[in-house]
Amino acid sequence: MVRLRRIGASALLACCLALSSTPARGQATNEKVAPAYVLSIWTDDADDQAEALTRALRSRVRAAAGWSVSETSQSFETLAIALRCPPKPDPACLDRIGDQLHANLYIWGKMAKGRGEITAEVHLWRRNGPGSDDSATYPEAYTDPDDPRLRAIAAHLFDDLAGPAPGATLVVRAGTGGGSVFVDGVRRGALTGGVASVAVSAGAHRVEVRVPGFQPATQSATVGATGDQKIDFTLSPAFAYAEPARVRTSLPFPTRTVFGVSAIIVGAASLVVGGLEGLKWADDKRASNNDRANVPSDVTDVCANQVNSYAQDACQKSADAKTASTLGWIFAAAGVVFGGTGALLLAAAPHERVHEPTGTRTSRRRPVELVPTLGTRTQSLDLRIRF
């Protein structure tokens, strides 16, 4: 549908041109203001983007000192078709378009879409003078003519086509190495030895420098009509790092640790006592058996025999063995309970931490440590308890 409209408009324009008897002539150039046409960008597949860039270029020309925009309803595509220009317009075709517009200056261009990007080629035609051209590639999402990013692209294209308007040379100084200088979001120069000179138009500008290894720095500068203006930047390292001091985290009194260690000690002591009672049980049991061997076999209850001394001893040793066995089991069970409880308390107790600088491992000190000591003459196992 778009192509049909363009073809119809071109045919209508061709008829008008054929019937027109007015000879083509260029306008007289105003010494102070250069009127220029900004013709609609020619495209086959990016109408929205072409319209947005065209309007952004017109806004940039209107704002440029010494320039003005001439209005026309004719697009470059319709003019090129009507005047039978080749697919790639040649100088003769461009001159005929200038004659038809009665123009001394006009901007035209083409645009194509590919893989999410837009490539635009923009040209400036001058009557009786050299033309100029430039190109830009940017995301196809830029479809708003008031988008600051698209306006910056349009400003860059126009400045390259027309050259900088009367203004000053901005002398940028930043560090001592290389980098890039951006003016109003567009890269305009490179730092050499920390210095760059950029020609800019008169007025307010946003200047940014980007130096590898340093953070981007931005300043605002208001440039006069002529002369040089210097602007200095102080660069900050991209990654500033100061090593913090080691901080020891203080903890409240280690109640769980104290109770845990105490329970382990009581448990260990109970196990020792239980073991001793077990040894006593074994000794009394053996003595009772020896005395029982000396008692006549017809005596079934040694404790009931009050005459035979061996029977009395066997009865007493048997009673002592039972007592020792009972105490042994009680102390052994207590040792297991206390030891297990102490181990659980130590496992749940908060450990002392020493915070290292960021990026390093936080050390943890254990409240209980078993430290083996080995040597040619001695071997030992030390138990260290930290409070």
SVG drawing of the C-alpha trace seen along z (x, -y; Angstrom):
<svg xmlns="http://www.w3.org/2000/svg" viewBox="-2 -38 66 121">
<polyline fill="none" stroke="black" stroke-width="0.4" points="0.0,0.0 2.8,-2.4 4.6,-1.6 1.4,-2.2 1.0,-5.6 4.5,-6.6 4.2,-5.5 0.9,-7.4 2.5,-10.5 5.5,-10.2 3.2,-10.0 1.3,-13.0 4.4,-14.9 5.8,-14.0 2.7,-15.3 3.0,-18.6 6.6,-18.9 5.9,-18.2 3.1,-20.9 5.2,-23.4 6.7,-26.1 8.5,-27.9 12.3,-27.5 14.2,-26.1 16.5,-28.5 18.4,-28.5 17.5,-30.9 19.9,-33.7 22.0,-32.8 21.5,-34.8 24.9,-35.7 23.7,-35.3 21.2,-32.5 21.5,-29.3 18.0,-28.0 18.1,-24.3 15.5,-21.6 15.5,-18.4 13.9,-15.9 12.2,-12.8 14.6,-9.9 14.1,-7.3 13.4,-3.7 11.6,-0.5 11.3,1.2 11.7,-1.3 9.1,-4.0 8.7,-4.9 12.5,-5.2 12.9,-7.2 10.2,-9.7 11.7,-10.0 15.2,-10.7 13.9,-13.2 12.1,-15.2 15.1,-15.0 17.3,-16.4 14.9,-19.2 14.9,-20.1 18.7,-20.1 18.9,-22.4 16.5,-24.8 18.5,-25.1 21.9,-25.5 23.3,-29.0 23.3,-30.4 20.8,-27.8 17.1,-27.6 14.7,-25.0 12.8,-25.5 9.4,-23.7 8.3,-21.3 5.8,-18.5 7.9,-16.6 10.1,-13.7 13.4,-12.8 11.9,-9.5 9.1,-11.1 11.4,-13.6 13.9,-11.0 11.3,-8.8 9.6,-11.8 12.9,-13.1 14.0,-9.6 17.0,-9.3 19.0,-6.1 18.7,-3.8 21.9,-5.4 21.4,-9.1 24.2,-10.7 25.3,-14.4 23.1,-15.3 20.1,-13.9 20.9,-15.7 21.3,-18.9 17.9,-18.5 16.3,-17.9 17.9,-21.2 16.6,-23.0 13.1,-21.7 13.2,-22.8 14.9,-26.2 17.3,-25.3 21.0,-26.0 21.1,-23.4 19.2,-20.3 19.7,-17.2 18.7,-13.8 19.3,-10.2 18.5,-6.5 17.8,-4.1 17.7,-0.3 16.8,2.2 18.7,5.3 19.0,7.5 17.5,5.1 19.5,2.1 19.0,-0.8 21.7,-2.1 21.2,-5.6 23.2,-7.4 22.7,-11.1 24.0,-13.6 24.2,-17.4 23.9,-18.8 25.3,-22.2 24.8,-24.2 28.1,-25.0 30.0,-23.5 31.2,-20.2 28.7,-18.1 29.3,-16.0 27.9,-12.8 27.9,-10.7 26.2,-7.6 25.1,-6.1 24.0,-2.7 21.7,-2.6 18.9,-0.4 15.7,-0.2 13.8,-1.0 14.6,-4.7 11.3,-5.8 10.5,-8.9 12.0,-12.1 12.1,-13.7 14.2,-10.8 17.5,-12.4 19.4,-9.5 18.0,-10.0 18.5,-13.8 22.2,-13.2 22.5,-11.0 20.9,-13.7 23.1,-16.4 26.2,-14.3 25.1,-13.6 24.3,-17.3 27.5,-18.6 29.6,-16.2 27.7,-17.3 27.8,-21.0 30.9,-21.3 30.8,-23.0 28.8,-26.2 30.7,-29.3 31.9,-28.7 35.0,-27.8 37.5,-25.1 37.0,-23.1 40.4,-22.0 39.7,-19.0 42.4,-17.8 42.0,-14.6 44.9,-12.5 47.9,-11.7 46.8,-8.8 44.3,-8.0 40.5,-8.0 37.4,-9.4 35.6,-12.7 31.8,-12.8 29.9,-16.1 26.1,-15.9 26.3,-12.1 28.2,-11.8 31.9,-10.9 33.7,-13.9 37.4,-13.4 40.1,-11.3 42.5,-12.1 46.2,-12.0 48.5,-12.3 45.4,-13.4 44.5,-16.3 41.9,-16.7 40.7,-19.6 37.1,-19.6 35.4,-22.2 31.9,-22.9 29.1,-25.3 28.4,-28.2 26.1,-27.4 25.8,-25.0 27.2,-21.5 27.5,-18.3 31.1,-17.0 32.1,-13.5 35.5,-11.8 36.0,-8.1 39.5,-6.8 40.3,-3.1 40.8,-2.2 38.9,-5.3 35.3,-6.2 33.6,-8.3 33.6,-12.0 31.1,-14.6 31.0,-18.4 28.8,-21.1 30.5,-23.8 29.1,-27.0 31.0,-27.9 31.3,-31.4 31.3,-32.5 35.0,-32.3 38.3,-31.4 39.5,-28.4 37.9,-27.2 39.7,-24.8 38.0,-22.3 39.9,-20.0 38.7,-16.7 39.8,-14.9 39.8,-11.2 38.9,-8.7 40.1,-5.0 37.4,-2.6 37.8,-0.4 38.8,-2.2 39.7,0.3 40.9,-0.3 41.7,2.7 39.8,2.6 41.4,3.5 40.8,6.9 37.9,6.8 37.3,9.2 33.7,9.8 33.1,9.8 30.6,12.4 28.8,12.6 30.0,15.1 30.1,18.5 27.5,20.2 26.9,23.1 30.6,23.7 31.3,23.7 28.4,26.1 29.3,28.3 32.9,28.7 31.8,29.2 29.4,31.9 32.1,33.7 34.4,33.6 31.7,35.0 30.9,37.6 34.5,38.6 34.9,38.9 31.7,41.0 33.0,43.4 36.3,43.7 34.4,44.5 32.2,46.9 35.3,48.6 36.8,48.9 33.6,50.4 33.6,52.9 37.1,53.9 36.0,54.3 33.1,56.4 35.4,58.7 37.7,59.0 34.9,59.7 33.3,62.2 36.5,64.1 37.1,64.2 33.5,65.4 34.0,68.2 37.3,69.2 35.6,69.3 32.6,71.2 35.0,73.9 36.1,74.6 32.5,75.1 31.1,78.6 29.0,79.4 26.0,80.3 25.7,76.6 23.4,74.9 23.1,71.5 26.4,70.2 24.8,67.3 22.7,69.6 25.7,71.5 27.1,69.6 29.7,72.2 32.0,72.6 34.3,69.6 34.6,70.1 30.8,70.0 30.7,66.7 33.4,65.1 31.8,66.4 28.5,64.8 30.2,61.5 32.2,61.3 29.1,62.1 27.2,59.2 30.1,56.9 30.2,58.0 26.5,57.2 27.0,53.7 30.0,53.0 28.1,54.2 25.2,51.9 27.4,48.9 29.4,49.6 26.3,49.5 25.0,46.4 28.3,44.5 28.7,45.7 25.2,44.6 25.8,41.2 29.1,40.8 27.4,41.4 24.5,39.0 26.8,36.2 29.3,36.7 26.6,36.7 25.0,33.6 28.3,31.8 29.1,32.6 25.7,31.2 26.2,28.0 29.6,27.5 28.3,28.1 25.5,25.5 27.8,22.9 28.6,19.8 32.3,19.8 34.5,16.8 35.0,15.2 37.7,12.9 36.5,10.9 39.1,10.6 39.0,8.0 36.3,8.3 36.9,11.1 38.8,13.4 37.5,16.3 36.3,15.5 38.3,17.5 36.6,19.6 38.2,20.6 36.9,23.7 36.4,23.7 37.8,27.3 40.8,28.6 42.7,31.9 46.3,31.3 48.5,34.3 52.3,33.9 54.6,36.4 58.4,36.6 61.3,39.1 61.0,39.4 57.6,38.3 54.0,38.7 51.1,36.9 47.5,35.8 46.6,32.4 43.1,31.2 42.8,27.4 39.6,25.6 39.1,21.9 36.8,19.6"/>
</svg>
